[in-house]
């Protein structure tokens, strides 16, 4: 939808891979892209906006080839499951020692189908000697899930991907002639693994800052650093809260059981806690998503 609207407003959409970058006077001044037919073409630009995900080539160019360390990345695996008894009007999150501080999920797509998957921090997956495929299989074998699978159930369209987690403190998201947005900027919530909202917010901030830079005919870092400041002011506080809770859970998994005990005994307190973690929506008594602790 976003792409379609951009094209309607005059953007030109081209399907291609970025192979390298054009540089002028030490700054990124465009890209060299390779089209689907193999032809390479340089594209000059006064400002390059990297929206190319957690493995962003633009981010690596900005950071001199350095990747985010494993503790600042997460991985997830998603599949579509046909043949499961879903809970009407509910999304489900499952917490298990094998994924913490991540989780497993079931998002219903219909009466007998669901989007299922597991989200876990990349460094913890490696330390525990596990793979995403093993975790997904283990999740589907947990009693609360296994008992709802129909005999003819089948899994399809399994897909895995990386996520660049947000952290406390100012991150490098701009440079001379370049801005990073969304996952490329490391704006995924480290506790929930959700990044769409922050991606859209960062894109709007980038559009405002880039427009101002173009009007001033100055795309230097001195001007584009305003983007970093606004991201830190608008998005930073929620990322920092989630980061602290994520560390809190990772270091003491038993606290998850305590949280669910509080949720059962004092739901309004639990609602307050959840609402402190997210700006996406307000959760009230009777409106909570289904959550299951299995530690």
SVG drawing of the C-alpha trace seen along z (x, -y; Angstrom):
<svg xmlns="http://www.w3.org/2000/svg" viewBox="-14 -27 50 65">
<polyline fill="none" stroke="black" stroke-width="0.4" points="0.0,0.0 2.8,-2.4 4.6,-1.6 1.5,-2.0 0.8,-5.4 4.4,-6.6 4.1,-5.6 0.8,-7.5 2.6,-10.6 5.3,-10.3 7.9,-7.9 9.5,-5.6 9.6,-1.9 12.4,0.3 13.1,3.8 16.9,4.2 19.7,5.1 22.1,2.4 25.6,3.6 27.7,0.6 27.6,-3.1 28.5,-6.2 30.7,-8.5 31.6,-12.1 33.9,-14.1 33.7,-11.3 29.9,-11.0 27.4,-8.6 26.0,-10.2 23.9,-7.5 23.9,-3.8 24.9,-1.3 22.0,1.1 21.7,4.3 18.4,4.9 16.7,8.3 18.1,8.5 21.7,8.2 22.3,4.7 24.0,2.3 23.1,-1.3 24.3,-4.2 21.7,-6.3 22.8,-9.6 20.9,-11.1 21.4,-14.0 20.1,-11.9 20.0,-8.1 17.4,-6.7 18.2,-3.1 15.0,-1.2 16.5,2.2 15.9,4.1 18.0,5.7 20.8,6.7 20.8,3.3 23.6,2.6 23.2,-1.1 23.7,-0.7 26.9,1.3 28.2,-1.4 27.4,-4.1 29.1,-2.1 32.2,-1.1 31.1,2.4 30.4,3.3 27.4,5.4 25.3,5.2 26.6,7.8 24.4,10.9 23.1,9.5 21.6,6.6 19.9,8.8 17.0,11.3 15.8,14.0 12.3,15.3 10.7,18.1 7.1,18.0 4.9,20.6 1.3,21.0 -0.5,23.8 -3.6,25.4 -5.6,27.7 -5.5,26.1 -8.3,25.2 -7.9,21.4 -9.3,19.2 -11.8,16.7 -10.8,13.0 -7.6,13.8 -3.9,13.7 -1.7,15.9 1.8,15.5 3.7,18.4 6.7,17.9 9.1,20.8 12.7,21.0 13.9,22.0 12.9,18.8 13.1,16.2 13.3,13.3 11.5,14.1 8.2,16.0 6.1,18.3 2.9,17.0 -0.3,18.1 -2.2,15.5 -5.5,16.9 -6.2,16.5 -9.5,18.4 -11.4,21.1 -8.8,23.8 -5.6,21.9 -3.1,19.6 0.2,17.8 2.6,19.5 6.2,18.8 9.0,18.2 11.0,15.0 14.4,15.2 17.6,13.2 20.3,14.3 23.1,14.7 20.9,16.8 19.9,19.1 23.6,19.8 24.5,20.2 21.7,22.7 22.9,24.7 19.4,24.5 18.1,23.8 14.9,22.0 13.5,25.1 14.1,27.0 12.4,24.2 9.4,24.1 9.0,27.9 9.4,27.7 6.8,24.9 4.2,26.9 4.9,29.9 4.1,28.0 0.9,29.5 -1.2,26.3 -0.5,26.3 -0.2,30.0 -3.6,30.8 -5.3,28.4 -3.7,29.8 -6.1,31.8 -4.9,35.1 -4.6,33.7 -2.7,30.5 0.0,29.3 2.7,26.6 3.5,24.5 5.4,21.4 8.1,21.5 10.2,18.4 12.9,17.0 14.4,13.5 16.6,11.3 15.5,8.2 17.7,5.3 16.8,4.6 16.6,1.1 18.6,0.2 19.0,-2.6 21.2,-5.4 21.9,-7.3 22.6,-5.1 24.2,-6.1 21.3,-6.5 22.5,-9.3 25.6,-10.5 26.6,-12.9 23.9,-12.3 22.3,-9.2 19.5,-8.3 18.4,-4.9 14.8,-4.1 12.9,-1.1 14.7,2.1 17.8,0.7 18.0,-1.9 17.6,0.7 14.2,-0.3 12.6,3.1 11.2,3.3 13.6,5.6 10.9,7.1 8.1,7.6 10.0,8.0 7.5,5.5 8.8,2.9 6.1,1.7 5.0,-1.2 8.5,-2.5 9.3,-2.1 6.4,-4.3 7.2,-6.9 10.9,-7.0 9.9,-7.3 7.8,-10.3 10.6,-11.9 13.1,-11.2 10.8,-12.7 10.5,-15.9 14.3,-16.2 15.2,-15.2 12.7,-17.8 14.3,-20.5 17.8,-19.5 16.9,-19.6 15.3,-23.1 18.5,-24.3 20.6,-22.5 22.6,-21.0 22.6,-17.2 25.5,-17.2 25.5,-15.2 25.3,-18.5 21.8,-19.0 20.7,-15.3 21.7,-14.7 18.3,-16.3 16.8,-13.0 18.7,-11.1 17.7,-13.6 14.0,-13.3 14.1,-9.5 15.7,-9.5 13.1,-11.9 10.1,-10.3 10.9,-6.6 13.9,-6.3 12.0,-6.2 9.8,-3.2 12.8,-1.3 14.7,-2.0 11.9,-0.7 11.5,2.5 15.3,3.0 15.4,2.8 12.5,5.2 14.0,7.6 17.3,7.7 15.3,8.1 13.4,11.1 16.5,12.7 18.5,12.6 15.7,13.9 13.2,16.0 11.3,16.8 10.0,13.3 7.7,14.2 5.9,16.6 5.6,13.8 4.1,11.5 1.4,14.0 0.6,14.6 0.1,10.8 -2.0,10.8 -4.3,13.4 -4.7,11.8 -4.5,8.1 -5.4,7.6 -5.5,3.8 -1.9,3.7 -0.8,5.9 -2.7,3.7 -0.8,0.7 2.5,2.5 1.8,3.5 0.6,0.0 3.9,-1.4 5.7,0.8 3.9,-0.2 2.4,-3.2 0.6,-1.0 -2.6,-0.6 -4.2,-0.8 -5.0,2.6 -7.9,2.7 -9.4,5.4 -11.3,7.9 -9.3,6.8 -6.0,8.5 -4.4,10.9 -4.0,14.5 -0.7,15.1 0.7,18.4 3.6,18.9 5.3,22.3 8.6,22.1"/>
</svg>
